[in-house]
Amino acid sequence: MKMRPARGTALRQHVVFVHFEGGCKPGAKQDSKLHGRVAEVRRLLRTDKSIEAIADELGVFPTTLRGFIKRRNLCNMKDRAGFISLQASLKKLDAST
């Protein structure tokens, strides 16, 4: 004996058709530009440039660069800000003497 759900119940089976619109081709993600350039990203992070300037130099969006840095554990952004501040303070101190 085959059981069939009653009409209007949650057990009804539905057929779902999915239509993908033409012309939308999947492309490479932006952070794929960075995967082979980890050494260059690390070198640029050691400078006092802003994230926006580094992203512009690498040809990616700043949010992409931030996400890449966090996912790859390249550096801690708070520690980087403290390092840049310390370097700027040392430059000012050297310039005043």
Wavefront OBJ file of the C-alpha trace (Angstrom):
o trace
v 0.000 0.000 0.000
v 1.411 3.334 -1.036
v 0.784 6.326 1.222
v 0.155 9.670 -0.342
v 0.083 12.933 1.572
v -3.186 14.776 1.718
v -3.638 17.891 -0.369
v -2.492 21.083 1.307
v -0.103 19.417 3.717
v 3.567 20.234 4.057
v 4.514 16.858 2.608
v 3.473 17.711 -0.917
v 6.212 17.349 -3.486
v 7.018 20.344 -5.626
v 8.987 20.601 -8.802
v 11.371 23.535 -8.871
v 12.757 24.875 -12.115
v 15.913 26.965 -12.002
v 16.781 29.253 -14.866
v 20.258 30.717 -15.078
v 20.430 33.934 -16.999
v 22.756 33.869 -19.964
v 25.752 36.141 -20.203
v 26.742 35.802 -16.559
v 30.036 33.992 -16.690
v 31.819 33.179 -13.486
v 35.209 34.826 -13.349
v 38.231 34.777 -11.141
v 37.752 36.280 -7.721
v 39.679 39.432 -6.968
v 41.797 37.938 -4.230
v 43.076 35.296 -6.659
v 45.352 38.087 -7.902
v 47.031 38.030 -4.494
v 47.645 34.309 -3.926
v 50.999 34.192 -5.686
v 52.103 37.560 -4.301
v 52.210 36.883 -0.555
v 55.846 38.012 -0.233
v 55.054 41.291 -1.996
v 51.996 41.900 0.215
v 54.086 41.245 3.345
v 56.785 43.627 2.113
v 54.210 46.367 1.488
v 52.591 45.793 4.895
v 55.946 46.554 6.550
v 55.884 50.048 5.050
v 53.912 52.975 6.453
v 51.502 53.018 3.491
v 47.789 52.829 4.137
v 45.770 49.742 3.208
v 44.055 51.780 0.497
v 47.417 52.752 -1.057
v 48.670 49.159 -0.925
v 45.440 47.859 -2.480
v 45.685 50.463 -5.232
v 49.264 49.425 -5.934
v 48.276 45.746 -6.105
v 45.197 46.457 -8.234
v 42.534 45.172 -5.825
v 39.867 46.689 -3.591
v 40.845 47.579 0.005
v 38.174 45.229 1.403
v 39.628 42.399 -0.684
v 43.095 43.095 0.682
v 41.839 43.230 4.291
v 40.027 39.910 3.863
v 43.101 38.319 2.296
v 45.298 39.516 5.165
v 42.902 38.141 7.780
v 42.340 34.788 6.050
v 46.035 34.160 5.442
v 47.071 35.467 8.894
v 49.684 37.689 7.268
v 49.595 40.195 10.096
v 47.458 41.571 12.884
v 46.014 44.907 11.758
v 46.144 46.435 15.264
v 49.789 45.459 15.668
v 50.525 46.914 12.232
v 48.908 50.239 13.204
v 50.988 50.302 16.404
v 54.167 49.539 14.443
v 53.472 52.348 11.962
v 52.777 54.763 14.820
v 56.037 53.760 16.515
v 58.006 54.205 13.293
v 56.496 57.663 12.762
v 57.360 58.642 16.337
v 60.948 57.471 15.868
v 61.262 59.463 12.636
v 60.007 62.612 14.401
v 62.447 62.014 17.241
v 65.372 61.575 14.826
v 64.364 64.675 12.869
v 64.266 66.823 16.016
v 67.816 65.899 17.095
l 1 2 3 4 5 6 7 8 9 10 11 12 13 14 15 16 17 18 19 20 21 22 23 24 25 26 27 28 29 30 31 32 33 34 35 36 37 38 39 40 41 42 43 44 45 46 47 48 49 50 51 52 53 54 55 56 57 58 59 60 61 62 63 64 65 66 67 68 69 70 71 72 73 74 75 76 77 78 79 80 81 82 83 84 85 86 87 88 89 90 91 92 93 94 95 96 97
